[in-house]
Structure formats: structure tokens, C-alpha cells
Amino acid sequence: MKLIVQIPCLNEEATLASVLSTIPRTIAGIDEVEILVIDDGSDDRTIDVAREHGVHHVIAHTRRMGLARSFRDGVDFALSHGADIVVNTDGDNQYPQERIADLVKPILNGLADIVIGDRQTHTISHFSVFKKAMQRLGSWVVNLAAGTELPDAASGFRAYSRYSLYRLNVVTQFSYTMETIIQAGNKSLAIASVEIDTNPKTRESRLFSNMFEHMLRSGQAIVRSYLMFKPWAVFTVLTTVFGVVGLVPFVRYAILLSLGDAGNHFQSLILGALFIIGAGLSLALGVLSDLAKTNRILGEDQLYRLKEQQYGPAQPAATAAAAPRTPDQGRPQGSSRSD
């Protein structure tokens, strides 16, 4: 069993050494532990620090490509080098690397495909009241879209089984955290949470300039991911709303006409006709989106087979474990409701 710990970095020379020094090199149930640093166009000594501390692998982007791309590149590299489990952590020393053993344990026991470190954001002192509320709201929205019960959907401290990485296909350019949960939930992958305590804050986030930018871009990623899996849920609502609103002026005009009031009501009728056209367009978009969903499912099945050919076969954690899970063992904390 091989574990690769990947660390996306952007100008982390000040904190990377602390991260690397606390990553456990031996873990029960793991035969090999390797470390991969993905440098996203840093202009400091991040790569030098990584090599000075003996990391096994370094991927260097010549320019900044974003967290999602760094994650994808790291996953591809890890799978091509035989990783059975990939742990993702940050280079700013936010997460307690000593807990990696606890993070991978549910996967080793066949209880989960993905494990997320729950930062218990309500206890983080440097988070403002507003930020804590937005973290809870964001997790609630993601859970609603994914059919999961995860307390900290934005946490980047995660462990993925090889099987889950074959099933996930990150397409966003901002952050993979929300998208992978929505995909995993809708693909019936088992997701678990492990409570962790974060380290003291070392710097401001470089992923976004302020909380509102983060909310906007995360919202876009959530909506896009939700539309990928449940287009009818969106376009049926739009069709119904536009259709009902569009019929109101015509019903009103029919009532007035029956009462002998055949006055000038063309403006409202035109408005109603526009809403009915909108309902028709929403219905058409729903049909097209559903057809696109069918093609996406077929394409992802082909990608899964291609990954097996390229990286080797993978089995779900629940079937690959040495001891099979019995029904009375229950479900991991925060796991998907759909599996």
C-alpha cells in the first residue's frame, strides 16, 4: 500500500519546512510514504526548501495555474507513480500533518473512499463571526447539492483512495474542494470526516483577495457542478416559474373579458407571452442538458476505463479492504447518504 502526500505551494518557503518536518514517514497499514510538492509558479525558494528537506518528487509550473490545476497535476503524477492513497495538504502549515494516519485510516479499513479533515471552523479564533457563518452556509449548500452531511466542505486536508480518484474529474479552474464533494456525493462514493485542530495562522489566503470573491467563485463552482448532475432539477423549476408567471396575464385577461372589460391589456399580454417563451426555452435547455448529462456519464465511464489501463486496476475501498464491512458497523461520520 503506497501513500503519496501532495502539497500544492505558492511562495511557501517560510512554512514549507514546518510542513515537511511533521509529515509522518511511517504509518500502520502503509508500506511506502512519499511526498510530492507542486510548485505553482513560486518566485521564492519554495522548490529549494522542498529539495533540501528530501521530498521525493517536485512538479514545477513555470507560471501560476491555480489550485485546481495543481491538484489535478499532483493526482495524475501520484497515480502514475503507483499511489493507492493520495493525501492533499497545504504548504502554509494550516493542517496538523501528524493526523495523516487518522485521515487515511477509514480508507485502509474499507469504510470510506474520501476522508476530509473537519477543521471545526466554529472553534478557530482568527475566523470572524461572519466568516464562520459563511463557512457553515457554504457547507450546507454543498451538502444539499451533494446529498452529504459534511461539517467542513471547504477543508483542503483530505485523503483520496485510488478508486475515488478514478471516478472524480475536476474541471473547475478555481478550487477543487466543492466540486469533488458534489461529484463524490452524486457518484455514491463514501465520504467520511475526521475532526482536527488547525495550526496557528501563518498568512492570508492567496487563493482569493477577500471573502466576497471567495463566495462568488465558490458559488459559481457549486452551481456548475450541480447543473452537471441534476439539470432537470434546475430547469424544471425555471420552466414552472416562467410558465405560471406567464399564464397570469392571460388568465386575468380572460376573466376581464368574461366580465365585459375588453380594454387595452396588450402590454400585460406581451409580458406574459415573453414569460411563456422563457418557459419553453427553459424546457428545451433542460432536455439538452439531460442529453449532455447522458453523454458525460458515458464519457466518464470511458475515462475510468482509460485510467485503469494507464495506472492499473482499482477497487472501491469497501471491497478492497482485508476485512469486509458488516451492516452493523454503521456509516462513517459525514458520509454520503446516497451510497
Secondary structure, 3 states (H helix, E strand, C coil): CEEEEEEEECCCCCCHHHHHHHCCCCCCCCCEEEEEEEEECCCCCHHHHHHHCCCCEEEEECCCCCHHHHHHHHHHHHHHCCCCEEEECCCCCCCCHHHHHHHHHHHHCCCCCEEEEECCHHHCCCCCHHHHHHHHHHHHHHHHHHCCCCCCCCCCCEEEEHHHHHHCCCCCCCCHHHHHHHHHHHCCCCEEEEECCCCCCCCCCCCCCCHHHHHHHHHHHHHHHHHHHCHHHHHHHHHHHHHHHHHHHHHHHHHHHHCCCCCCCHHHHHHHHHHHHHHHHHHHHHHHHHHHHHHHHHHHHHHHHHHHHHHCCCCCHHHHCCCCCCHHHCCCCCCCCCC
